[in-house]
Amino acid sequence: MASYQPTELKKGVVVQIDGKPFRVTDYNQKVMGRGGSIVNVKLKNLIDGSVIPKTFKGQERVDSAEVSNQTVQYLYKDADNFYFMDPTSFEQFQLATDIVEEASKFLKEGESLTLQSFDGRIINVELPKNVYLEVTYSEDVVKGDTTSSVLKDATLETGAVVKVPAFIKVGDVISVDTTTGEYRERKKD
C-alpha cells in the first residue's frame, strides 16, 4: 500500500487510518528547530462524516486509501434517495440522502459527477469545482443601491441559496464554487 509523509498531505488527499478513509480538509505545517516539522491536519471521516484533528511528526508515514472513482450522471431525487446512471453501462442505481449530503445543493439533473468508493462502498459524491446554475428567485434591489459590494440572497434552480452581487437577477446563470458555496461570476452570453 502506498503511503505519504505528513508534509505531502494537502487538502483533498484521501488517507486511511485504522482501516477507515479520511479526506484532508485543512493542513498546517510548523517547522521546528533542527529541520524537524509537525503537521496539523483536520480529517473528515468519509464513512460517518465526523471531522477530527490529527498531528503528525516529520518522519511518520500515513497510508493512502484505496479509493476508486466512477463517473456517473445525476438523474433525479425523490423523498429518500438520489438516482444516478452509469453512462457506459446505462445501469441505474440510488444513493441515500445521507451519503449525498452537502453535494445535493449543487446537483443538477443530467450533470456528470464522480462517486468515490472504498471497499466497494460509495463514500463520497465529488462535484466539479464550479457549477453553473440558474437564479430562480432574487429580491429586486433598491434603486440607486447597485454597488457591487451589496450582496443579496439568490435561490438557485437546485434550491440552494447563495449570496450574490446586487446586479444579479432572476434568469441569470451564475457560477458557484461547490467547495465554499460562494458566487464566482455571472455566465456571459
N, CA, C and O of each residue as an XYZ file, in Angstrom:
756
protein
N       0.846     -1.185      0.000
C       0.000      0.000      0.000
C       0.891      1.248      0.000
O       1.884      1.313      0.726
N       0.532      2.211     -0.804
C       1.293      3.463     -0.872
C       1.076      4.257      0.412
O       0.074      4.092      1.109
N       2.038      5.117      0.700
C       1.888      5.954      1.890
C       2.461      7.341      1.621
O       3.203      7.557      0.663
N       2.093      8.267      2.493
C       2.525      9.655      2.387
C       3.374     10.013      3.592
O       3.186      9.467      4.679
N       4.319     10.944      3.391
C       4.923     11.610      4.530
C       3.948     12.717      4.915
O       3.218     13.206      4.052
N       3.911     13.126      6.177
C       2.960     14.168      6.586
C       3.048     15.448      5.752
O       2.029     16.099      5.519
N       4.251     15.819      5.298
C       4.386     17.050      4.529
C       3.796     16.931      3.121
O       3.644     17.938      2.430
N       3.462     15.708      2.690
C       2.832     15.506      1.377
C       1.308     15.584      1.452
O       0.631     15.552      0.424
N       0.777     15.684      2.652
C      -0.671     15.779      2.810
C      -1.129     17.177      2.414
O      -0.613     18.169      2.930
N      -2.070     17.260      1.526
C      -2.650     18.528      1.098
C      -4.168     18.392      1.160
O      -4.687     17.281      1.271
N      -4.872     19.501      1.089
C      -6.338     19.454      1.080
C      -6.825     18.562     -0.048
O      -6.348     18.656     -1.179
N      -7.785     17.691      0.271
C      -8.370     16.826     -0.740
C      -7.756     15.438     -0.817
O      -8.364     14.531     -1.386
N      -6.550     15.248     -0.251
C      -5.905     13.930     -0.275
C      -6.710     12.979      0.615
O      -7.148     13.363      1.699
N      -6.903     11.735      0.154
C      -7.642     10.732      0.923
C      -6.638      9.732      1.497
O      -5.861      9.118      0.765
N      -6.671      9.581      2.833
C      -5.762      8.669      3.530
C      -6.575      7.640      4.307
O      -7.788      7.768      4.476
N      -5.865      6.618      4.774
C      -6.527      5.563      5.536
C      -5.901      5.492      6.922
O      -4.686      5.348      7.056
N      -6.737      5.594      7.950
C      -6.276      5.491      9.334
C      -7.181      4.490     10.038
O      -8.405      4.616      9.998
N      -6.581      3.499     10.681
C      -7.339      2.438     11.366
C      -8.374      1.795     10.444
O      -9.477      1.463     10.879
N      -8.015      1.622      9.168
C      -8.905      0.952      8.225
C     -10.055      1.795      7.703
O     -10.937      1.280      7.015
N     -10.058      3.100      8.023
C     -11.145      3.972      7.569
C     -10.588      5.065      6.662
O      -9.470      5.536      6.874
N     -11.368      5.477      5.642
C     -10.898      6.541      4.750
C     -11.212      7.931      5.312
O     -12.306      8.182      5.817
N     -10.229      8.820      5.210
C     -10.380     10.202      5.656
C      -9.879     11.132      4.556
O      -8.902     10.821      3.875
N     -10.555     12.292      4.379
C     -10.089     13.315      3.447
C      -9.507     14.467      4.251
O     -10.093     14.901      5.242
N      -8.342     14.963      3.815
C      -7.722     16.106      4.467
C      -8.539     17.350      4.096
O      -8.689     17.668      2.916
N      -9.069     18.054      5.112
C      -9.861     19.257      4.855
C      -9.110     20.529      5.229
O      -9.450     21.617      4.763
N      -8.079     20.390      6.079
C      -7.281     21.550      6.474
C      -5.861     21.078      6.754
O      -5.661     19.992      7.298
N      -4.876     21.890      6.385
C      -3.473     21.499      6.504
C      -2.661     22.673      7.035
O      -2.801     23.800      6.561
N      -1.810     22.400      8.025
C      -0.943     23.439      8.574
C       0.370     22.788      9.004
O       0.362     21.811      9.754
N       1.492     23.320      8.535
C       2.793     22.752      8.864
C       3.587     23.739      9.702
O       3.643     24.928      9.387
N       4.210     23.237     10.789
C       5.089     24.046     11.635
C       6.480     23.463     11.528
O       6.685     22.277     11.791
N       7.448     24.298     11.139
C       8.832     23.855     11.072
C       9.466     24.097     12.440
O       9.427     25.207     12.971
N      10.046     23.045     12.997
C      10.677     23.119     14.313
C      12.190     23.286     14.118
O      12.681     23.245     12.990
N      12.907     23.468     15.193
C      14.358     23.584     15.133
C      14.998     22.303     14.606
O      14.414     21.224     14.700
N      16.197     22.430     14.054
C      16.967     21.305     13.529
C      16.261     20.561     12.395
O      16.447     19.353     12.245
N      15.480     21.241     11.621
C      14.893     20.669     10.411
C      13.678     19.788     10.601
O      13.121     19.294      9.621
N      13.252     19.576     11.836
C      12.051     18.768     12.056
C      10.800     19.586     11.794
O      10.851     20.815     11.753
N       9.668     18.899     11.615
C       8.416     19.633     11.421
C       7.248     18.845     11.993
O       7.301     17.625     12.146
N       6.203     19.582     12.298
C       4.956     18.996     12.778
C       3.868     19.421     11.808
O       3.800     20.585     11.414
N       3.020     18.482     11.427
C       1.925     18.773     10.518
C       0.606     18.567     11.264
O       0.339     17.487     11.792
N      -0.215     19.623     11.300
C      -1.556     19.538     11.886
C      -2.558     19.509     10.746
O      -2.526     20.359      9.857
N      -3.455     18.518     10.777
C      -4.481     18.412      9.747
C      -5.838     18.208     10.399
O      -5.945     17.759     11.540
N      -6.858     18.547      9.648
C      -8.223     18.166     10.020
C      -8.617     17.124      9.000
O      -8.420     17.314      7.800
N      -9.177     16.016      9.476
C      -9.547     14.898      8.617
C     -11.034     14.631      8.734
O     -11.573     14.542      9.837
N     -11.701     14.502      7.583
C     -13.131     14.168      7.573
C     -13.269     12.683      7.294
O     -12.796     12.187      6.271
N     -13.921     11.975      8.212
C     -14.188     10.558      8.048
C     -15.204     10.416      6.916
O     -16.318     10.928      7.027
N     -14.841      9.729      5.828
C     -15.711      9.634      4.661
C     -16.801      8.581      4.828
O     -17.613      8.388      3.923
N     -16.831      7.895      5.974
C     -17.903      6.932      6.223
C     -18.978      7.541      7.116
O     -20.165      7.447      6.804
N     -18.572      8.171      8.232
C     -19.590      8.722      9.134
C     -19.667     10.254      9.131
O     -20.543     10.826      9.779
N     -18.745     10.933      8.398
C     -18.823     12.389      8.264
C     -18.180     13.175      9.391
O     -18.110     14.401      9.317
N     -17.704     12.491     10.448
C     -17.091     13.217     11.560
C     -15.758     13.833     11.135
O     -15.086     13.323     10.238
N     -15.383     14.932     11.786
C     -14.126     15.606     11.489
C     -13.255     15.540     12.739
O     -13.701     15.870     13.838
N     -11.988     15.104     12.554
C     -11.080     15.001     13.690
C      -9.790     15.757     13.397
O      -9.343     15.797     12.251
N      -9.181     16.363     14.435
C      -7.854     16.959     14.257
C      -6.801     15.870     14.468
O      -7.005     14.961     15.271
N      -5.692     15.956     13.762
C      -4.620     14.956     13.913
C      -3.290     15.667     13.723
O      -3.165     16.549     12.873
N      -2.299     15.282     14.515
C      -0.957     15.850     14.417
C       0.015     14.743     14.039
O       0.015     13.669     14.642
N       0.841     15.011     13.040
C       1.866     14.055     12.610
C       3.235     14.691     12.782
O       3.412     15.889     12.559
N       4.203     13.871     13.185
C       5.591     14.342     13.264
C       6.281     14.014     11.946
O       5.853     13.119     11.218
N       7.341     14.738     11.648
C       8.033     14.684     10.362
C       8.287     13.342      9.722
O       8.112     13.223      8.509
N       8.696     12.304     10.473
C       9.094     11.047      9.845
C       8.003      9.980      9.845
O       8.237      8.877      9.350
N       6.809     10.275     10.389
C       5.719      9.299     10.374
C       5.268      9.052      8.936
O       5.538      9.858      8.046
N       4.587      7.942      8.720
C       4.014      7.633      7.409
C       2.500      7.508      7.579
O       2.018      7.030      8.605
N       1.758      7.945      6.556
C       0.306      7.863      6.565
C      -0.105      7.064      5.323
O       0.281      7.405      4.205
N      -0.884      6.007      5.525
C      -1.298      5.168      4.406
C      -2.300      5.889      3.512
O      -3.207      6.566      3.995
N      -2.124      5.735      2.212
C      -3.117      6.291      1.294
C      -4.296      5.324      1.243
O      -4.114      4.115      1.384
N      -5.479      5.841      1.046
C      -6.670      4.988      0.976
C      -6.865      4.521     -0.459
O      -6.687      5.293     -1.401
N      -7.224      3.280     -0.615
C      -7.502      2.721     -1.936
C      -8.938      3.113     -2.305
O      -9.892      2.385     -2.031
N      -9.055      4.261     -2.921
C     -10.363      4.797     -3.288
C     -10.500      4.714     -4.798
O      -9.587      5.096     -5.530
N     -11.641      4.217     -5.269
C     -11.876      4.183     -6.715
C     -12.904      5.240     -7.080
O     -13.813      5.536     -6.306
N     -12.746      5.799     -8.263
C     -13.645      6.844     -8.746
C     -14.475      6.326     -9.902
O     -13.981      5.569    -10.738
N     -15.739      6.732     -9.954
C     -16.644      6.334    -11.024
C     -17.426      7.568    -11.476
O     -18.072      8.234    -10.667
N     -17.361      7.863    -12.773
C     -18.133      8.982    -13.309
C     -19.564      8.522    -13.544
O     -19.801      7.476    -14.148
N     -20.520      9.318    -13.057
C     -21.937      8.992    -13.200
C     -22.709     10.233    -13.629
O     -22.190     11.349    -13.596
N     -23.947     10.019    -14.030
C     -24.840     11.120    -14.385
C     -25.951     11.166    -13.352
O     -26.541     10.139    -13.019
N     -26.234     12.359    -12.844
C     -27.321     12.526    -11.877
C     -28.641     12.581    -12.631
O     -28.783     13.337    -13.592
N     -29.618     11.769    -12.190
C     -30.910     11.724    -12.865
C     -31.977     12.547    -12.140
O     -32.482     13.527    -12.689
N     -32.322     12.155    -10.909
C     -33.375     12.856    -10.160
C     -33.343     12.398     -8.713
O     -32.556     11.526     -8.345
N     -34.213     12.999     -7.883
C     -34.334     12.560     -6.490
C     -35.798     12.443     -6.110
O     -36.672     13.076     -6.702
N     -36.043     11.601     -5.091
C     -37.368     11.540     -4.502
C     -37.211     11.849     -3.013
O     -36.189     12.407     -2.614
N     -38.181     11.506     -2.193
C     -38.134     11.870     -0.773
C     -36.939     11.272     -0.028
O     -36.416     11.902      0.892
N     -36.498     10.073     -0.405
C     -35.470      9.379      0.361
C     -34.140      9.182     -0.358
O     -33.109      9.017      0.294
N     -34.145      9.196     -1.696
C     -32.953      8.804     -2.438
C     -32.640      9.718     -3.615
O     -33.497     10.444     -4.120
N     -31.385      9.652     -4.027
C     -30.918     10.313     -5.246
C     -30.614      9.210     -6.251
O     -30.074      8.167     -5.884
N     -30.956      9.433     -7.515
C     -30.801      8.397     -8.544
C     -29.739      8.818     -9.562
O     -29.705      9.961    -10.017
N     -28.879      7.866     -9.901
C     -27.760      8.096    -10.804
C     -27.732      7.020    -11.876
O     -28.388      5.985    -11.759
N     -26.949      7.287    -12.940
C     -26.790      6.311    -14.009
C     -25.323      6.251    -14.419
O     -24.650      7.276    -14.529
N     -24.841      5.028    -14.643
C     -23.505      4.826    -15.199
C     -23.608      5.107    -16.689
O     -24.365      4.420    -17.375
N     -22.866      6.106    -17.237
C     -23.033      6.488    -18.641
C     -22.511      5.450    -19.646
O     -22.818      5.545    -20.834
N     -21.735      4.470    -19.195
C     -21.256      3.453    -20.135
C     -22.153      2.225    -20.157
O     -22.443      1.690    -21.228
N     -22.602      1.766    -18.977
C     -23.451      0.563    -18.932
C     -24.943      0.916    -18.900
O     -25.784      0.039    -19.092
N     -25.277      2.175    -18.661
C     -26.649      2.670    -18.515
C     -27.362      2.051    -17.311
O     -28.586      2.128    -17.201
N     -26.594      1.441    -16.418
C     -27.150      0.884    -15.192
C     -27.542      2.030    -14.276
O     -26.771      2.971    -14.089
N     -28.750      1.954    -13.697
C     -29.213      2.987    -12.781
C     -29.154      2.466    -11.354
O     -29.363      1.279    -11.105
N     -28.864      3.370    -10.416
C     -28.806      2.985     -9.007
C     -29.146      4.193     -8.155
O     -29.222      5.318     -8.650
N     -29.349      3.951     -6.876
C     -29.757      5.026     -5.971
C     -28.804      5.126     -4.791
O     -28.155      4.154     -4.406
N     -28.737      6.332     -4.225
C     -27.960      6.583     -3.021
C     -28.854      7.275     -2.004
O     -29.688      8.107     -2.360
N     -28.676      6.926     -0.747
C     -29.453      7.556      0.317
C     -29.024      9.011      0.488
O     -27.886      9.377      0.194
N     -29.941      9.820      0.963
C     -29.707     11.251      1.147
C     -28.491     11.534      2.020
O     -27.764     12.492      1.757
N     -28.246     10.720      3.062
C     -27.128     10.999      3.970
C     -25.762     10.836      3.304
O     -24.788     11.424      3.775
N     -25.658     10.059      2.225
C     -24.387      9.935      1.504
C     -24.164     11.156      0.621
O     -23.039     11.639      0.491
N     -25.239     11.651      0.015
C     -25.131     12.787     -0.904
C     -24.887     14.093     -0.139
O     -24.184     14.977     -0.627
N     -25.465     14.211      1.055
C     -25.257     15.337      1.967
C     -25.243     16.708      1.306
O     -26.187     17.101      0.620
N     -24.125     17.437      1.536
C     -23.947     18.809      1.068
C     -23.964     18.938     -0.454
O     -24.357     19.979     -0.980
N     -23.545     17.896     -1.161
C     -23.490     17.959     -2.619
C     -24.874     18.180     -3.220
O     -24.995     18.693     -4.332
N     -25.918     17.794     -2.489
C     -27.282     17.888     -3.033
C     -27.666     19.318     -3.405
O     -28.506     19.522     -4.281
N     -27.057     20.315     -2.745
C     -27.376     21.718     -3.040
C     -26.964     22.122     -4.452
O     -27.484     23.096     -4.997
N     -26.031     21.375     -5.045
C     -25.490     21.765     -6.350
C     -25.707     20.709     -7.424
O     -25.134     20.807     -8.509
N     -26.535     19.686     -7.135
C     -26.807     18.641     -8.122
C     -27.883     19.100     -9.100
O     -28.995     19.453     -8.706
N     -27.531     19.087    -10.367
C     -28.453     19.488    -11.426
C     -28.727     18.261    -12.295
O     -27.800     17.560    -12.701
N     -30.001     18.010    -12.575
C     -30.360     16.839    -13.367
C     -29.616     16.825    -14.695
O     -29.561     17.829    -15.405
N     -29.038     15.657    -15.020
C     -28.319     15.489    -16.269
C     -26.835     15.761    -16.178
O     -26.101     15.439    -17.112
N     -26.358     16.350    -15.071
C     -24.940     16.680    -14.920
C     -24.118     15.449    -14.551
O     -24.616     14.517    -13.918
N     -22.850     15.465    -14.958
C     -21.919     14.392    -14.607
C     -21.159     14.763    -13.342
O     -20.869     15.934    -13.097
N     -20.839     13.745    -12.538
C     -20.057     13.928    -11.336
C     -19.336     12.635    -11.022
O     -19.501     11.645    -11.734
N     -18.540     12.629     -9.966
C     -17.742     11.460     -9.612
C     -18.188     10.908     -8.264
O     -18.379     11.656     -7.305
N     -18.349      9.593     -8.204
C     -18.616      8.917     -6.942
C     -17.334      8.216     -6.519
O     -16.671      7.578     -7.337
N     -16.986      8.333     -5.243
C     -15.796      7.660     -4.725
C     -16.226      6.462     -3.890
O     -17.142      6.552     -3.073
N     -15.537      5.323     -4.114
C     -15.843      4.094     -3.383
C     -14.635      3.639     -2.591
O     -13.491      3.833     -3.005
N     -14.906      3.029     -1.442
C     -13.873      2.449     -0.590
C     -14.378      1.087     -0.162
O     -15.463      0.984      0.412
N     -13.611      0.036     -0.431
C     -14.024     -1.346     -0.129
C     -15.394     -1.660     -0.735
O     -16.217     -2.318     -0.099
N     -15.640     -1.189     -1.966
C     -16.888     -1.489     -2.663
C     -18.091     -0.704     -2.177
O     -19.211     -0.967     -2.616
N     -17.887      0.254     -1.282
C     -18.992      1.044     -0.728
C     -18.804      2.500     -1.133
O     -17.714      3.051     -0.978
N     -19.863      3.131     -1.653
C     -19.773      4.539     -2.049
C     -19.705      5.398     -0.792
O     -20.561      5.312      0.088
N     -18.656      6.236     -0.730
C     -18.428      7.031      0.480
C     -18.516      8.529      0.238
O     -18.609      9.303      1.191
N     -18.487      8.956     -1.041
C     -18.442     10.394     -1.266
C     -18.938     10.749     -2.666
O     -18.709     10.019     -3.630
N     -19.621     11.887     -2.751
C     -20.043     12.454     -4.025
C     -19.127     13.622     -4.305
O     -19.120     14.600     -3.558
N     -18.349     13.534     -5.378
C     -17.347     14.547     -5.727
C     -17.898     15.410     -6.865
O     -18.053     14.941     -7.992
N     -18.188     16.665     -6.556
C     -18.713     17.592     -7.563
C     -17.574     18.261     -8.316
O     -16.441     18.289     -7.835
N     -17.871     18.805     -9.505
C     -16.869     19.660    -10.147
C     -16.601     20.855     -9.231
O     -17.442     21.198     -8.399
N     -15.437     21.492     -9.378
C     -15.080     22.636     -8.519
C     -16.091     23.768     -8.639
O     -16.447     24.396     -7.642
N     -16.557     24.033     -9.874
C     -17.536     25.096    -10.107
C     -18.687     24.545    -10.941
O     -18.486     23.720    -11.832
N     -19.891     25.014    -10.639
C     -21.059     24.626    -11.436
C     -21.827     25.879    -11.840
O     -21.834     26.879    -11.122
N     -22.470     25.806    -13.000
C     -23.323     26.902    -13.463
C     -24.773     26.554    -13.162
O     -25.257     25.492    -13.554
N     -25.468     27.455    -12.464
C     -26.863     27.243    -12.088
C     -27.657     28.517    -12.337
O     -27.140     29.629    -12.224
N     -28.923     28.326    -12.677
C     -29.801     29.466    -12.955
C     -30.416     30.006    -11.679
O     -30.792     29.244    -10.788
N     -30.518     31.346    -11.594
C     -31.162     32.007    -10.465
C     -32.673     31.942    -10.698
O     -33.172     32.416    -11.719
N     -33.403     31.347     -9.734
C     -34.863     31.225     -9.883
C     -35.621     32.238     -9.029
O     -36.794     32.511     -9.285
N     -34.951     32.803     -8.006
C     -35.598     33.837     -7.200
C     -34.532     34.752     -6.615
O     -33.485     34.295     -6.157
N     -34.810     36.033     -6.635
C     -33.913     37.016     -6.043
C     -34.699     38.293     -5.805
O     -35.536     38.677     -6.622
N     -34.433     38.943     -4.698
C     -35.088     40.222     -4.407
C     -34.589     41.278     -5.387
O     -33.429     41.255     -5.797
N     -35.462     42.193     -5.755
C     -35.019     43.335     -6.556
C     -34.250     44.273     -5.636
O     -34.516     44.340     -4.436
N     -33.288     45.000     -6.215
C     -32.518     45.941     -5.399
C     -33.218     47.295     -5.371
O     -33.981     47.642     -6.272
N     -32.940     48.040     -4.321
C     -33.474     49.387     -4.204
C     -32.773     50.254     -5.241
O     -31.552     50.195     -5.386
N     -33.545     51.056     -5.957
C     -32.969     51.912     -6.990
C     -31.872     52.775     -6.391
O     -32.051     53.375     -5.331
N     -30.747     52.834     -7.068
C     -29.615     53.612     -6.586
C     -28.659     52.803     -5.718
O     -27.547     53.247     -5.433
N     -29.093     51.614     -5.298
C     -28.255     50.766     -4.448
C     -27.689     49.624     -5.292
O     -27.971     48.454     -5.033
N     -26.895     49.968     -6.296
C     -26.392     48.951     -7.219
C     -24.879     48.790     -7.148
O     -24.260     48.306     -8.096
N     -24.288     49.188     -6.041
C     -22.843     48.989     -5.915
C     -22.561     47.497     -5.835
O     -23.378     46.731     -5.325
N     -21.427     47.094     -6.330
C     -21.117     45.672     -6.371
C     -20.815     45.101     -4.985
O     -20.745     43.883     -4.822
N     -20.635     45.975     -3.979
C     -20.334     45.469     -2.640
C     -21.589     45.033     -1.887
O     -21.484     44.377     -0.851
N     -22.777     45.387     -2.390
C     -24.022     44.982     -1.748
C     -24.347     43.556     -2.179
O     -24.421     43.263     -3.373
N     -24.541     42.667     -1.196
C     -24.888     41.286     -1.505
C     -26.326     41.014     -1.096
O     -26.839     41.596     -0.141
N     -26.963     40.122     -1.835
C     -28.331     39.716     -1.525
C     -28.426     38.207     -1.716
O     -27.553     37.594     -2.329
N     -29.500     37.612     -1.182
C     -29.713     36.180     -1.342
C     -30.332     35.900     -2.708
O     -31.175     36.654     -3.195
N     -29.895     34.799     -3.310
C     -30.492     34.332     -4.560
C     -30.728     32.835     -4.428
O     -29.851     32.099     -3.976
N     -31.920     32.386     -4.826
C     -32.240     30.963     -4.820
C     -31.928     30.414     -6.199
O     -32.316     30.997     -7.211
N     -31.221     29.283     -6.235
C     -30.824     28.669     -7.494
C     -31.774     27.546     -7.878
O     -32.593     27.119     -7.064
N     -31.673     27.066     -9.111
C     -32.580     26.040     -9.616
C     -32.542     24.745     -8.806
O     -33.483     23.954     -8.871
N     -31.471     24.515     -8.044
C     -31.367     23.316     -7.221
C     -31.945     23.521     -5.822
O     -32.031     22.577     -5.037
N     -32.344     24.767     -5.512
C     -32.872     25.082     -4.188
C     -31.851     25.709     -3.262
O     -32.209     26.205     -2.193
N     -30.582     25.697     -3.654
C     -29.536     26.307     -2.833
C     -29.721     27.820     -2.807
O     -30.179     28.417     -3.781
N     -29.359     28.435     -1.679
C     -29.407     29.889     -1.542
C     -27.975     30.372     -1.362
O     -27.261     29.909     -0.472
N     -27.558     31.316     -2.222
C     -26.202     31.867     -2.142
C     -26.269     33.390     -2.137
O     -27.245     33.985     -2.595
N     -25.219     34.006     -1.614
C     -25.093     35.472     -1.627
C     -24.536     35.883     -2.983
O     -23.539     35.333     -3.448
N     -25.191     36.859     -3.613
C     -24.766     37.330     -4.930
C     -24.729     38.855     -4.940
O     -25.366     39.493     -4.102
N     -23.981     39.454     -5.890
C     -23.990     40.915     -6.017
C     -25.383     41.425     -6.406
O     -26.194     40.675     -6.949
N     -25.645     42.674     -6.132
C     -26.961     43.282     -6.351
C     -27.429     43.221     -7.800
O     -28.635     43.196     -8.045
N     -26.506     43.196     -8.779
C     -26.917     43.243    -10.187
C     -27.436     41.902    -10.721
O     -27.948     41.857    -11.839
N     -27.319     40.824     -9.964
C     -27.809     39.512    -10.412
C     -29.335     39.503    -10.317
O     -29.910     39.955     -9.326
N     -29.983     38.980    -11.367
C     -31.450     38.938    -11.376
C     -31.944     37.543    -11.764
O     -31.169     36.693    -12.204
N     -33.243     37.329    -11.592
C     -33.867     36.054    -11.944
C     -33.598     35.762    -13.419
O     -33.735     36.638    -14.273
N     -33.212     34.514    -13.703
C     -32.919     34.115    -15.077
C     -31.435     34.127    -15.400
O     -31.009     33.486    -16.361
N     -30.626     34.856    -14.603
C     -29.173     34.842    -14.811
C     -28.633     33.458    -14.481
O     -29.151     32.775    -13.597
N     -27.596     33.050    -15.190
C     -26.893     31.806    -14.888
C     -25.570     32.210    -14.263
O     -24.795     32.967    -14.849
N     -25.320     31.690    -13.053
C     -24.106     32.075    -12.329
C     -23.237     30.854    -12.028
O     -23.721     29.723    -11.975
N     -21.956     31.108    -11.834
C     -21.010     30.066    -11.437
C     -20.882     30.101     -9.921
O     -20.717     31.162     -9.320
N     -20.962     28.905     -9.308
C     -20.860     28.782     -7.861
C     -19.724     27.819     -7.533
O     -19.602     26.761     -8.149
N     -18.891     28.192     -6.559
C     -17.818     27.326     -6.068
C     -18.469     26.266     -5.175
O     -19.054     26.602     -4.146
N     -18.370     24.989     -5.561
C     -19.053     23.930     -4.806
C     -18.379     23.631     -3.466
O     -18.990     23.003     -2.602
N     -17.148     24.063     -3.279
C     -16.462     23.832     -2.008
C     -16.945     24.815     -0.950
O     -17.197     24.432      0.192
N     -17.073     26.090     -1.334
C     -17.436     27.127     -0.365
C     -18.901     27.559     -0.472
O     -19.433     28.172      0.454
N     -19.558     27.243     -1.600
C     -20.930     27.695     -1.813
C     -21.010     29.163     -2.165
O     -22.070     29.776     -2.039
N     -19.893     29.741     -2.609
C     -19.860     31.169     -2.906
C     -20.025     31.452     -4.397
O     -19.593     30.674     -5.249
N     -20.663     32.588     -4.689
C     -20.806     33.101     -6.048
C     -19.433     33.386     -6.627
O     -18.563     33.917     -5.937
N     -19.229     33.027     -7.917
C     -17.967     33.321     -8.593
C     -18.141     34.384     -9.675
O     -17.433     35.390     -9.688
N     -19.101     34.148    -10.591
C     -19.303     35.095    -11.692
C     -20.632     34.810    -12.383
O     -21.231     33.746    -12.224
N     -21.065     35.796    -13.151
C     -22.258     35.612    -13.994
C     -21.788     35.065    -15.332
O     -20.782     35.518    -15.878
N     -22.523     34.085    -15.858
C     -22.164     33.491    -17.133
C     -22.417     34.511    -18.249
O     -23.472     35.140    -18.323
N     -21.416     34.645    -19.100
C     -21.561     35.586    -20.213
C     -22.259     34.875    -21.363
O     -22.046     33.684    -21.591
N     -23.088     35.611    -22.079
C     -23.825     35.020    -23.209
C     -22.923     34.656    -24.347
O     -23.389     34.150    -25.368
